[in-house]
Amino acid sequence: MQDVTATRHCRWDADQGRLCLQGHWTLAHLAAIDADLKALPLPVERPLTIDGSALVRLDSVAANRLLSHLQGLGVDPAGLAWIGFGARERELITLVAERRGACAAIPLPHHGLRRMLGWHVFELGRNTVSMLAFVGRVAAALGELVRRPTRLRLRELTVQLEMVGLRAIPLIIMMNWLIGVVFAYLLGIQVQKFGANVFVVDGVGLAITRELAPLITAVLVAGRSGAAFTAHLGAMRVNQEIDAIAVLGLSPWQVLVLPRLLALLVVLPLLTALGDVAGILGAALVADWHLGVTPTTFFERLQERLPLATALFGLSKAPVFALVIGLIACHNGMTVARDARSVGLATTATVVHSIVMVILIDAAFAVAYPEIK
């Protein structure tokens, strides 16, 4: 009597040692196939024969699942006998078996310290060369614009002035006002211990105009406008709009990059000045409410103790921050790969690199000009 165990997609003929496949072995039926295979009592101590005479259809996913199940039971795929399969099914099974072996033979990469360090050094060098080439192209476009001012895209420049400047004003004022409130409150707690409440004006005026307002404003612009530049230019590159501009005989650097750089150079010093005013007003509010320093006393003391050179020194850092943020943002946007994932990575890199560079440049200014006049 023939010993047969059957399921929906396969049956086991114990007398002949044969696994008979039947029905549709495709991705759509993978869950049922997996359950049917697990329900069969397949022995591993004897040679197996796979019979495909009742098979309707076979794809690579189901073939890979069959080989994985047999290999998990300890069956050597090389010792299997295949009967009843058409030429296409035999070729497919052979291809899947070869690919499985090739994937298993690939060793996992070993990311050692030297390998990671070398990769980062290589990436740093490659990005540096790319940035230098980008700066050269921007300089050439700027030189061409100086010779022919009529090539300036006034409409694009106006749009960028609105996006970078006008729409950022509420955020810049609110954040710098809060920074002024917090800084004045914390500094006031310390000076109040010595009965020198009025000296909060000196500390707040110097800190906000020289360091806090320029730094906070640049960081906010880097996160807001820098990321927007990269995302916009990256999307245009993915959609081949930048290539279309070049095909029309226009320079992408004059059409897309220069208006954004010029807008940042014009707007960031103005936003920094607004940040100075907002931070000082926030500090004056805390001084009046918490320390008993009236607004009249606050601003008279501020006029005496805050030199104009200190405020101008803080404003002088804004164009440098703007140039660095603009170059990083536009470079990352113009050099993205042609896929959505690259646009996201480039946008993230713009925010991180811009903030790091802003802080490094601010530290360089502090070291190079330590005197507070």
Secondary structure, DSSP 4 states (H G I P E B T S, - for coil): ---EEE-SSEEEETTTTEEEEEEEESGGGHHHHHHHHHHS---SSS--EEEEEEEEEE-HHHHHHHHHHHHHTT--GGG-EEES--HHHHHHHHHHHHHHHHHHHSPPP---HHHHHHHHHHHHHHHHHHHHHHHHHHHHHHHHHHH-GGGS-HHHHHHHHHHHTGGGHHHHHHHHHHHHHHHHHHHHHHHHTTT-GGGHHHHHHHHIIIIIHHHHHHHHHIIIIIHHHHHHHHHHHHTTHHHHHHHTT--HIIIIIHHHHHHHHHHHHHHHHHHHHHHHHHHHHHIIIII---HHHHHHHHHHHS-HHHHHHHHHHHHHHHHHHHHHHHHHHHT--SSHHHHHHHHHHHHHHHHHHHHHHHHHHHHH-----
